[in-house]
Amino acid sequence: MSPDELQQVLVDYKSWVAELGDQYVGGQRLEDSGSLLQSKEDAVITDGPFLEPKEIIAGFMIIKASNQKEANQLAMTCPHLGPYAVEVRPIVSPSMK
């Protein structure tokens, strides 16, 4: 994307977050660097990035939804969907331990 296209995605994202209101809990871009720990026994530490660039997780968003269907519907309105993929996953509640 060009810088202008990226700027427009950011503007659209901020507008989307405002529309979500209290349903938007938070989100953050992730750094491109990090480490991958694969096993305690081998103590292998691999510097990132770890996946093909098309598969790297760029960030995360946390939204409140009453169920998976509602979360999917909200994600369908996300301006990141289209230029990027959006994966929708529930967070395990602490009470489910």
MDAnalysis code that builds the backbone (N, CA, C; Angstrom):
import MDAnalysis as mda
import numpy as np

u = mda.Universe.empty(291, n_residues=97, atom_resindex=np.repeat(np.arange(97), 3), trajectory=True)
u.add_TopologyAttr("name", ["N", "CA", "C"] * 97)
u.add_TopologyAttr("resid", np.arange(1, 98))
u.add_TopologyAttr("resname", ["MET", "SER", "PRO", "ASP", "GLU", "LEU", "GLN", "GLN", "VAL", "LEU", "VAL", "ASP", "TYR", "LYS", "SER", "TRP", "VAL", "ALA", "GLU", "LEU", "GLY", "ASP", "GLN", "TYR", "VAL", "GLY", "GLY", "GLN", "ARG", "LEU", "GLU", "ASP", "SER", "GLY", "SER", "LEU", "LEU", "GLN", "SER", "LYS", "GLU", "ASP", "ALA", "VAL", "ILE", "THR", "ASP", "GLY", "PRO", "PHE", "LEU", "GLU", "PRO", "LYS", "GLU", "ILE", "ILE", "ALA", "GLY", "PHE", "MET", "ILE", "ILE", "LYS", "ALA", "SER", "ASN", "GLN", "LYS", "GLU", "ALA", "ASN", "GLN", "LEU", "ALA", "MET", "THR", "CYS", "PRO", "HIS", "LEU", "GLY", "PRO", "TYR", "ALA", "VAL", "GLU", "VAL", "ARG", "PRO", "ILE", "VAL", "SER", "PRO", "SER", "MET", "LYS"])
u.atoms.positions = np.array([
    [0.836, -1.187, 0.000],
    [0.000, 0.000, 0.000],
    [0.877, 1.245, 0.000],
    [0.354, 2.275, -0.612],
    [1.055, 3.553, -0.601],
    [0.872, 4.211, 0.771],
    [1.693, 5.188, 1.099],
    [1.499, 5.895, 2.376],
    [0.100, 6.507, 2.506],
    [-0.445, 7.022, 1.410],
    [-1.791, 7.593, 1.455],
    [-2.843, 6.523, 1.724],
    [-2.684, 5.344, 1.120],
    [-3.621, 4.246, 1.354],
    [-3.543, 3.764, 2.795],
    [-2.336, 3.659, 3.330],
    [-2.171, 3.257, 4.729],
    [-2.786, 4.286, 5.668],
    [-2.611, 5.552, 5.348],
    [-3.201, 6.617, 6.162],
    [-4.715, 6.507, 6.159],
    [-5.309, 6.210, 4.997],
    [-6.758, 6.070, 4.916],
    [-7.254, 4.887, 5.741],
    [-6.519, 3.776, 5.745],
    [-6.887, 2.626, 6.579],
    [-6.879, 3.034, 8.047],
    [-5.894, 3.833, 8.460],
    [-5.821, 4.298, 9.852],
    [-7.008, 5.209, 10.189],
    [-7.346, 6.106, 9.287],
    [-8.497, 6.990, 9.503],
    [-9.772, 6.160, 9.623],
    [-9.941, 5.199, 8.715],
    [-11.123, 4.332, 8.751],
    [-11.168, 3.508, 10.030],
    [-10.011, 3.029, 10.485],
    [-9.932, 2.236, 11.714],
    [-10.375, 3.069, 12.920],
    [-9.881, 4.301, 13.010],
    [-10.253, 5.168, 14.137],
    [-11.752, 5.443, 14.138],
    [-12.322, 5.616, 12.966],
    [-13.766, 5.830, 12.852],
    [-14.533, 4.581, 13.290],
    [-14.036, 3.403, 12.874],
    [-14.660, 2.129, 13.250],
    [-14.632, 1.940, 14.763],
    [-13.503, 2.233, 15.384],
    [-13.378, 2.110, 16.839],
    [-14.372, 3.041, 17.526],
    [-14.521, 4.261, 17.025],
    [-15.473, 5.199, 17.613],
    [-16.898, 4.661, 17.500],
    [-17.231, 4.051, 16.364],
    [-18.565, 3.474, 16.172],
    [-18.813, 2.305, 17.126],
    [-17.780, 1.519, 17.418],
    [-17.943, 0.390, 18.329],
    [-18.211, 0.846, 19.753],
    [-17.705, 1.997, 20.109],
    [-17.913, 2.521, 21.461],
    [-17.365, 1.584, 22.525],
    [-18.213, 1.229, 23.502],
    [-17.786, 0.376, 24.620],
    [-17.468, -1.054, 24.207],
    [-17.877, -1.453, 23.009],
    [-17.563, -2.814, 22.564],
    [-16.086, -2.961, 22.206],
    [-15.411, -1.854, 21.953],
    [-13.973, -1.896, 21.671],
    [-13.239, -1.830, 23.002],
    [-12.524, -2.894, 23.336],
    [-11.797, -2.966, 24.601],
    [-10.370, -2.442, 24.426],
    [-9.723, -2.785, 23.319],
    [-8.360, -2.315, 23.078],
    [-7.735, -3.048, 21.915],
    [-6.536, -2.652, 21.607],
    [-5.795, -3.277, 20.527],
    [-4.427, -2.642, 20.411],
    [-3.554, -3.304, 19.707],
    [-2.195, -2.784, 19.580],
    [-1.488, -3.455, 18.423],
    [-0.668, -2.702, 17.732],
    [0.215, -3.258, 16.712],
    [1.316, -4.034, 17.425],
    [1.788, -5.104, 16.822],
    [2.877, -5.884, 17.390],
    [4.186, -5.534, 16.690],
    [5.284, -5.597, 17.416],
    [6.608, -5.379, 16.838],
    [6.926, -6.511, 15.867],
    [7.781, -6.235, 14.898],
    [8.196, -7.255, 13.940],
    [9.225, -8.215, 14.538],
    [9.837, -7.836, 15.655],
    [10.880, -8.670, 16.256],
    [10.296, -9.492, 17.397],
    [11.094, -10.405, 17.921],
    [10.674, -11.244, 19.033],
    [11.453, -12.540, 19.018],
    [11.003, -13.500, 19.778],
    [11.650, -14.808, 19.835],
    [10.594, -15.894, 19.811],
    [10.970, -17.042, 19.291],
    [10.100, -18.208, 19.272],
    [10.761, -19.288, 20.107],
    [10.107, -19.700, 21.184],
    [10.620, -20.769, 22.043],
    [9.839, -22.019, 21.705],
    [10.535, -23.059, 21.250],
    [9.842, -24.239, 20.771],
    [9.792, -25.383, 21.771],
    [10.749, -25.462, 22.668],
    [10.704, -26.551, 23.632],
    [11.638, -26.260, 24.791],
    [11.252, -26.697, 25.984],
    [12.106, -26.515, 27.157],
    [13.348, -27.391, 27.069],
    [13.181, -28.583, 26.525],
    [14.285, -29.543, 26.484],
    [15.441, -29.068, 25.603],
    [15.112, -28.542, 24.430],
    [16.153, -28.146, 23.490],
    [16.652, -26.732, 23.721],
    [15.876, -25.928, 24.425],
    [16.222, -24.535, 24.689],
    [16.632, -23.812, 23.411],
    [15.888, -24.031, 22.333],
    [16.153, -23.361, 21.065],
    [15.369, -22.057, 21.040],
    [16.077, -20.969, 20.828],
    [15.439, -19.668, 20.704],
    [15.696, -19.167, 19.296],
    [14.626, -18.892, 18.577],
    [14.729, -18.441, 17.197],
    [14.303, -16.986, 17.128],
    [15.132, -16.150, 16.526],
    [14.746, -14.760, 16.321],
    [13.706, -14.681, 15.221],
    [12.776, -13.730, 15.328],
    [11.718, -13.575, 14.337],
    [12.131, -12.646, 13.227],
    [11.282, -12.439, 12.233],
    [9.940, -12.999, 12.140],
    [9.967, -14.490, 11.832],
    [8.876, -15.168, 12.146],
    [8.861, -16.625, 12.141],
    [8.090, -17.240, 10.993],
    [7.138, -16.517, 10.436],
    [6.278, -17.046, 9.391],
    [6.537, -16.301, 8.094],
    [5.917, -16.766, 7.043],
    [5.950, -16.025, 5.791],
    [5.328, -14.652, 6.042],
    [5.818, -13.621, 5.397],
    [5.258, -12.277, 5.635],
    [3.744, -12.204, 5.489],
    [3.160, -12.986, 4.601],
    [1.712, -12.947, 4.431],
    [0.979, -13.541, 5.634],
    [1.691, -14.241, 6.522],
    [1.059, -14.902, 7.665],
    [1.379, -14.235, 9.001],
    [2.166, -13.192, 9.002],
    [2.567, -12.561, 10.252],
    [1.379, -11.848, 10.889],
    [1.233, -11.997, 12.184],
    [0.190, -11.298, 12.917],
    [0.691, -9.886, 13.172],
    [-0.004, -8.906, 12.616],
    [0.444, -7.516, 12.715],
    [0.002, -6.862, 14.018],
    [-1.064, -7.359, 14.608],
    [-1.566, -6.765, 15.831],
    [-2.804, -7.504, 16.295],
    [-3.452, -6.927, 17.284],
    [-4.657, -7.556, 17.807],
    [-5.654, -6.482, 18.228],
    [-6.913, -6.863, 18.261],
    [-7.997, -6.020, 18.753],
    [-8.843, -6.869, 19.679],
    [-9.318, -6.286, 20.731],
    [-10.217, -6.989, 21.637],
    [-11.552, -6.240, 21.618],
    [-12.596, -6.973, 21.268],
    [-13.935, -6.396, 21.253],
    [-14.851, -7.236, 22.130],
    [-15.886, -6.607, 22.660],
    [-16.894, -7.325, 23.440],
    [-18.005, -7.753, 22.505],
    [-18.347, -9.015, 22.578],
    [-19.459, -9.548, 21.800],
    [-20.138, -10.623, 22.640],
    [-21.434, -10.787, 22.437],
    [-22.161, -11.767, 23.252],
    [-21.932, -13.194, 22.787],
    [-21.482, -13.365, 21.521],
    [-21.230, -14.708, 21.017],
    [-20.359, -14.611, 19.755],
    [-19.991, -15.743, 19.211],
    [-19.115, -15.782, 18.029],
    [-19.771, -15.110, 16.823],
    [-21.065, -15.321, 16.676],
    [-21.769, -14.732, 15.530],
    [-21.694, -13.207, 15.570],
    [-21.934, -12.629, 16.737],
    [-21.854, -11.175, 16.867],
    [-20.432, -10.689, 16.631],
    [-19.456, -11.414, 17.157],
    [-18.049, -11.044, 16.944],
    [-17.704, -11.070, 15.458],
    [-18.192, -12.090, 14.747],
    [-17.957, -12.178, 13.301],
    [-18.604, -11.005, 12.570],
    [-19.823, -10.645, 12.976],
    [-20.511, -9.527, 12.341],
    [-19.752, -8.221, 12.555],
    [-19.240, -8.015, 13.763],
    [-18.447, -6.816, 14.034],
    [-17.157, -6.829, 13.219],
    [-16.521, -7.978, 13.132],
    [-15.274, -8.086, 12.368],
    [-15.505, -7.821, 10.882],
    [-16.683, -8.158, 10.388],
    [-16.998, -7.909, 8.977],
    [-17.033, -6.419, 8.654],
    [-17.195, -5.577, 9.677],
    [-17.223, -4.133, 9.461],
    [-15.855, -3.492, 9.668],
    [-14.860, -4.264, 10.082],
    [-13.523, -3.741, 10.355],
    [-12.855, -3.288, 9.049],
    [-12.318, -2.079, 9.008],
    [-11.671, -1.600, 7.793],
    [-10.396, -2.359, 7.435],
    [-9.849, -3.114, 8.356],
    [-8.662, -3.920, 8.039],
    [-9.019, -5.118, 7.171],
    [-10.277, -5.537, 7.233],
    [-10.716, -6.665, 6.424],
    [-10.789, -6.207, 4.968],
    [-10.104, -6.898, 4.135],
    [-9.980, -6.496, 2.732],
    [-8.513, -6.412, 2.408],
    [-7.845, -5.329, 2.889],
    [-6.404, -5.298, 2.659],
    [-5.691, -6.392, 3.467],
    [-6.278, -6.765, 4.605],
    [-5.686, -7.777, 5.486],
    [-6.759, -8.800, 5.842],
    [-6.341, -9.895, 6.427],
    [-7.277, -10.881, 6.960],
    [-7.529, -10.556, 8.434],
    [-8.685, -10.927, 8.922],
    [-9.026, -10.743, 10.326],
    [-9.421, -12.111, 10.878],
    [-8.760, -12.518, 11.929],
    [-9.081, -13.790, 12.585],
    [-9.858, -13.479, 13.856],
    [-10.999, -14.130, 14.040],
    [-11.861, -13.882, 15.195],
    [-11.765, -15.080, 16.128],
    [-11.338, -14.809, 17.361],
    [-11.201, -15.891, 18.346],
    [-11.705, -15.426, 19.696],
    [-12.398, -16.288, 20.406],
    [-12.812, -15.918, 21.766],
    [-11.627, -15.998, 22.727],
    [-11.703, -15.215, 23.770],
    [-10.711, -15.273, 24.838],
    [-11.285, -16.179, 25.924],
    [-10.489, -17.085, 26.418],
    [-10.930, -18.000, 27.466],
    [-11.134, -17.200, 28.750],
    [-12.280, -17.330, 29.323],
    [-12.610, -16.629, 30.550],
    [-11.825, -17.237, 31.716],
    [-11.336, -16.397, 32.642],
    [-10.627, -16.950, 33.809],
    [-11.467, -17.934, 34.606],
    [-12.784, -17.805, 34.539],
    [-13.652, -18.711, 35.289],
    [-13.726, -20.097, 34.645],
    [-13.136, -20.259, 33.454],
    [-13.182, -21.547, 32.766],
    [-11.955, -22.404, 33.083],
    [-11.160, -22.029, 34.062],
    [-9.944, -22.796, 34.411],
    [-10.282, -24.155, 34.938],
])
